[in-house]
Amino acid sequence: MVEESLLRIDEALVSQFTRTARAESVPVSRDLLARITGLRQIDSTAALPHDLLSRIKSGTQADAVLFVDITSYSPYPPMILGLRAKLV
């Protein structure tokens, strides 16, 4: 259930970022991140694993990575979604 909610939130964030058309977005799935790092998620405030950015770049050709953390979430009215983001 939690994984399904996270996937829906991931899709919504990518959709909204793409809709603005300010930059091309290439989402890194949790499965790809797990193959690269052994972790399914990395907090925006955590120390990044060694060579993470170069490994992501080699797999996706991305020039930057946007880390987004969900800081609060309630799917029930009134819906609450708190986010923290860091562009690296």
N, C-alpha and C positions, 0 to 999 in steps of 0.2 A: 504494500500500500504506500509506504513512504517513497519507494523507488518510483512508483507511478506518478506521485505528486511531484517529485523532483524532475522527472522527464517532462511533465506538462509545463512546469515553471521554466525549465531550460528552453523549451520550444517557444514559449511566449516571449521570453527575453530576446532570443535570436530573431524572432519575427518582428518585434518592435525596433530592434537595432537595425535590421535590414530595411524596414519601412522608411526610416529616416534618410536612407541612401547617402549618408555622409562618408561611409567606408564600406568596403566589402567585408562581410563577416564569414569566417570559416569556423564553425563550431568544432571544438574538440570534445568528442563524446567521453563519457566516463570510462567506457571500455578502452578507447585509445589511450586515455591518460593512464589507465591501469597497466596497459602494455608498455608504455614508455617509462613509468615511474614505479609501478607496483602499488600505486595509490589511486583510489577512485575519486578523490577530491583533495584539493589543496586550498587551505584558507588564504585569503588575501593578506593576512597579517603574519602568516607563517614564513619561515625561512624556505626559500625555494630549493628543491633538490638540485644537485650539481648538474650542469649542462641542460637543464630543463628547457630553457628558451631555444637553445640551438637544436635540441631534439624535436621540439614542436615545429621550428622553422623548417627543418629538413623533411618533416612529414607533411606539412601543410603549406609551405612557402609564406607563412604569416610574418609580417614585419613587427607585430606587437601582439601582446596577449592581454585581454581584459579579464581579470579575476573578479568574480561577483559572489559575494556571500549573502545568504539570507540571514538577516539578524532577528527578524520576527515574522511569524506567519500564523494566520488564522483564516481558514477557508469559509467560516460561517459569518453571516451578516452581523455587523459590518465587517467586510473582508479587510484583513490587515496584511500588508506585505512590506517589510522593512529590508532594504538592501544596502550593502556597502560594496564599493567597487574600486579597483586599482588597476590602472593601465601601465603595463610594463613593456 
